[in-house]
């Protein structure tokens, strides 16, 4: 699992450098919004399953 995490960290750093070096700065906010939305949906689904 550790090598996968390192690979993802490296990808994340490369992606952030690409974003910061381009005009796609807003992409970071968009990705964060989407991640938050996905987590919210997962939490709601878990809540429904537990009822």
Secondary structure, DSSP 4 states (H G I P E B T S, - for coil): -HHHHHHHHHHHHHHHHHHHTSS-THHHHHHHHHHHHHHHHHHHHHHHHH-
